[in-house]
Amino acid sequence: MIVGPTGIGKTRAAFEVALRLGHEVLVADSRQAYQRLHIATNHPPDEYRARVRYRGIEFADPVSEVATVFDFLRQTEPPPAVVEGGSMLWVDALTEGFNLAGVPPNPERRAELRDAPAEELAAIVRRLDPRAEVDFRNPVRLVRAIEILEATGPPLGTTRKRQPPARAFVRFGLEAPMELVERRLRVRCQTQVERGLLAETQAALDAGVPRNHPVLTGIGYAQALDCLEGRITESELPQRMLIANRRYAKRQLAWFKRHPNTTWLPAEPDPVPAILRALETAV
């Protein structure tokens, strides 16, 4: 497993390691799970996908679906050889044994709740479980809490217990000075705009992806919507994206650093040789 903050180079490292070992890549990223939207979600490039098989990407259509941790875990069999991890909860679910009560998504119920404001969703959760601990500002987490509670009953906390992970992981983290990360992110944000981020965002809206869908509230698309709706100019767009990415990278790094069994490697000049050497020793 290769983890680290956005912009650190996980995609390339995972590809190179998988290519050398002849294995697949499983992407633990809640936004790469979606079809249609590839630019700001940083999907692996076509040249990578032509040489290595990828799983965990493009398994959900944002027009009608919201990808959950439960959906992602169903993508993990057979056991993957290389995991590229960016979404903190999804990485923990895979490596630390969250079982999420085994409750599958309920498409009909989700459709009923899709346009409900967060305050209304929060009221439903509190009615079902007054002691529920959930991010009451996040509609996606609230809808999932409602799904679980309506299927299993309260308390919500007992449905999120951990089990020993089904497989062992050798875990690597990529790190670099924040100045280097920011420099990489600045280039990436500008490139994403030049690749047609605004057009991709508008095409998603035209296809029926809801304005408040989680993928469109993520970094890149949220700022693109601000631009399309006249709140910022196109010239301001890359900088707004950079600010959001920089904050997210700091949160990711703090989260991943708390895991004690991670071998941290410098992202430059190239972490792949060190990863391969460490894997030889582990095996």
Order of alpha helices (4+ residues) and beta strands (2+ residues): beta-alpha-beta-alpha-beta-alpha-beta-alpha-alpha-alpha-alpha-beta-alpha-alpha-alpha-alpha-beta-alpha
